[in-house]
Amino acid sequence: MAERHYVIIGNGPAGYYAALTLRQKAPFARITIVSKTWESCYSPHKLPALIAGKIGEKDLYISSFESYQANNIKLRCCQAVVELNLENREIILEHKEVIRFDGCIIAVGGMPHIPEPFLAFKDDLVTLKSLEDARTWLARLSDVDSVLLLGGGITALPILKTLHHLDIKTMFMLDQHGVRSFSRCAPASEADVKKRLDGLGVKILEYSKIQDIVAQSNGSCVVHFADFSVDVDMIGAFFGLVPNVSFLSGSGLRIDQGNLSRRPGPPAQTQVPHSRPPEHRSRHRRILQSTITCLPPFFGMRDRYPPNFSDVNR
């Protein structure tokens, strides 16, 4: 029987643990992980703790480079996938190399979502998804007195906790998505969420579209909204994540509620489309499951995430 080759796109917790599981189930198969970064696998949900100074970078890592070799898993770093050809069972890397597979697992997770009204100012917004993002926060927080947080995705709460402990003045423009995210941490109404944030000394701003951001000579910036302006040193954007799957464009695949499907219609999308009836999703999974699989972004994370409101004062 010919040696089977499994390719995993993404080297986060989902990709790493998928590779270990494959090695247990298929001890003689070839397993390749393709990663856009040069790091070994680390826990992105621990990044706020790194920013708070509670852990060091070495505490983020789930695995060492030696662990891949010990499990006979080939790790290809700094190589981005730009195309997936399902018919030929191959992926194409940015430098045009073609890698063929018998089975493929998509474990790329998500990338920060910036809503359309804020896209023009994305270069002024700081997100938190990668170790590189965390290093940016660490470098800048040492010189800031005030931070404006936009959105309210699930990463915003641990960042808020960090800013509270660092005694940094915080303003929060909380959208409805953020209210829902916080309510999942500790069930509460919008009024309760705002009251709790107010109790932490967080100034709540009414949700509004940014009109302009003007840099100041002292390194701060003035953010102009429709009816008011604020002077801050740093702006953090937390609007949740969207699937980081631009390489699926043209493949005929799409991601629907974390499930891969193949059907007539527009090519694969980088935004999550509306959900379809469960029986439809099951039928499409049966078509694809022998060749390609998509893992949810939090697969492999063992620690509780996000923290509850009750954690903020600890």
N, C-alpha and C positions, 0 to 999 in steps of 0.2 A: 504494500500500500504506500502511495506517495506521501511524503512528509507534508503535513498541512501547515499553512502559514497564516497566522492571525496578526492583524495590524490594529493597534489601538491609537486613535487620534486624541491626544491630550494626556498630560502627565500629572494631573491633579490627583486627589485622593481616589476619585472614581476610576481613573485610568490605571493607577498603580494597583489598587486592590482587585480590579478586573484582571490585570495581568497575573497576579498571584493566584487567583481562582482558576484561571485558564491553565496555569502551570500545574496545579493540582489535578485538574480534570483531564488534561492532555499533556502528560509528562514528556512526550517525544516531539511535540509540535514546535515550530519556530514561532516566537512571539516578538514583535517589534512595537515599541512605543515611539510615536513621533511627537515631539514637543517643540513649541515655538521658542521656549526659553532655555537657558543653559542650566537651570537649577535642577536638583533632584526633587522628588515630591515633597511638598510642604502643605500645611493646613492653613488655607486662607482665612478661615474664621478666627484664627488666633492673631491676626494682624492688629486689631485694636489693642490687644494686650501688649504687643510689641511697642506700639506707639506710646502706651501708658508707662512703659519702662518696667513692666512686670516680668517680662521674659526677654531673652536675647534672641537673635536670629537663629542660633543653633537649635533653640527650643521649638522652632516652627517645623523643623524637618521630620517627616514621617520615615524617610528612608535615606540611606547613603548611596552614593554611586556604586559602592561595592555590593550592595544588596541586589542590584539588577544583575550583576555578573554572577553572583552566587546562585541566583534562580534561573540562570541562562535566559535572561530577558535582554534584548538589544534595545538600548535607549539611544535615540537619535535626537540630539539637542539642536536648538536654533534652526529648525527646519519647518517652515510653514507649509501646510497643505493648501493648495489653491484650487484643486479640482478633484472630484470623485466620479469615476466612471463605473457605474454599477454593471453595465453590460459586459465589460471586459474585466471586471473585478480588479480595479487598479486605482491607486491614488497618484496624483501628480504633485510634486513638490515645487516650491517657488523657483528653484534652479533647474526645473524641467525634468528632473529625474522621475522615473516611473517605478512605483513599487506595486507589485501584484500580490493579491491576497486570496485566501479561501474564505476568510471571515473577517469582518471589520467591526470594531466597536467605536462609536463616537462618544467621547467623554471629555469634550472641550469645555463644558460648563457654560457660563454666560459672560457677557461683557457689560460694563456700565451703560445704562440707558439714559440718554439725554433727550428730554422731550423737545419737540420741534420749536416751541417758543424760546428755548434756551440755547439752541444749536449755534446761533451766531456768536455766542460767548463761551463756547466750550473750552477754549484755550485758557480762559480765566477761572475755570472750575476745576477743583481737585476731587477726584473720585478715590475709592478704596476697594480694589479688587486683587491687586498683585503686590508682590514684595517691593517692586519698584515704586508703586503708589505709596506704600507705607514709608519708604525711605524719604519720599517727597514730604509727607506729613511730618516726619521726625525733623527734617532739616528746617522746615518753615515754622513749626510750632515753638521753636526755641526763641523766635523773634517776634511773636505776635501777641497782642493783647485782646483781640476780638476776632470771632469767627462767625460767619453767617452760614447756616446749614439750610440747604434747599431740599425739598422732597419729603424724605422720611422713610426710605427703604429699611429693611431689617438690619443693615449695617449701621444705620444712623444712631441707634440706641447705645451700642457699646462705645461709639465715638463720643456721643453726648456724655456718657459716664466718664470717659477719659478727660474731656474738656472740663468737666465739673471738678475732678480731682486736681487738675492742673490750675484751677482757679482762673480760667480764661473766660472772659465775657462771651456769652453765646446768644445769638439771635437765631430764631428758627422760623422759616417760612414753610409751614406744614401743609401739604396737599392732602386730598382725600385718600390717596394710596398710602401716605404715611400714617394717617389716622388708623386705617385698617391694619397696617403692619404692627403698630404699637398696641392696638386692641387685641391682636393675636397673642402678644406677649403677656398681657394682663387685661382680660376682658373689661372694656370700659367704653363709655360713650365719647364722642368728640369733645364735649365739655369737660369730662373727667380727665381725658388725655391732656388737654390744655392746662387744666388746673394743676395736674401733677408736674408738668414742665415748668409752670410758673412757680411752683413751690421749690424748684431747684434753681431758681434765679434766671431761668431762660426767658428771654423776651420773645413773645410770639408775634409774628408779623402776618398780616392778612395776605393770602395768596394773590400774587399779582405778576404780570409779565414784566421782565426786565426791559427797560427802554435803552439803557446804556450803562457801561462800566468805564469809569475814568480813573486811570492810574494817577497816584499822587507822588510827589517827589520824595516823600518819607517812606515809600514802599507800600503804603496802604492804598485803598481804592474807594471811590464813591460809587455806590450802586444806585442808579436812578430807576425807580419804578414809576408806574403811571401817576400815583398821587403822593409819593414821598420818596425820600432818599436816605440811605444809611452809609456811614463811613466805617469800613471794616478792614482788617489786615489780611483776611483769607476767606475764600468761599468754597464750601464743600457741597458736592452734589450727590444726593442719595435717592435716586428714582428707581431703584431696583435694577434687575439685569434682563437682558434679552439674549437669546441663543447666539453663540458666536460661531455661526455656521455659514458664512458667506461662500465657502468652498462647495456647498451643495447647489449653488445656483447652476441651473442647466442640467442637473443630474436626474431630474424627474422625481426627486424625493422632497418631502417637506416634514417638518416637525410639528405635531399637533398634540399639545398637552404632554410633551415628553415622549410621545410615540412617533416612530417613523411611519410614513405612509407613502404609497406610490399610486397615483391615480391621474386621470386626465385632468388638465387644467393648467394654471400658471405654474412655473417652475418653483423650486424650493425657495422659501422665504426666510429672512433673518429675524422677522418678528413672529411671535406665536400667533397663529390664526385662530379663528373661533373654533370651539370644540365641536366635534361631531358625535353622533350617537355611539355608545360603547360597542354595539355589534359591528359597526363599520370599522372602528379602530381595531377590533379583534381580527377581522377578516384581513386587513392590510398587514397586521403583524404576522399572521400566518404566512403571507406571501414573502415577507422579507426576513423573518427571523433566522432562517438557515444561512443567511449571507451577512446581514448587517444589523447592528443593534445600537440603540441610543440609550445612554444611562442618564438618570436625573442628576442635576448639578450637586446635590448634597449626598449622593451615594458615597459611602466610605467614611463619612464624618461620624466619629464616635462620641464627641462631646456635645453637650446641650448647646443649641444655638437657635435663636438669639437669647440673651439673658432676660430675666424679668425686670419689671420696674423696681421690684423690691431689692434688686442687686445694686441699684445706683448709689446708695449711700453706704455701701460696704467698703 
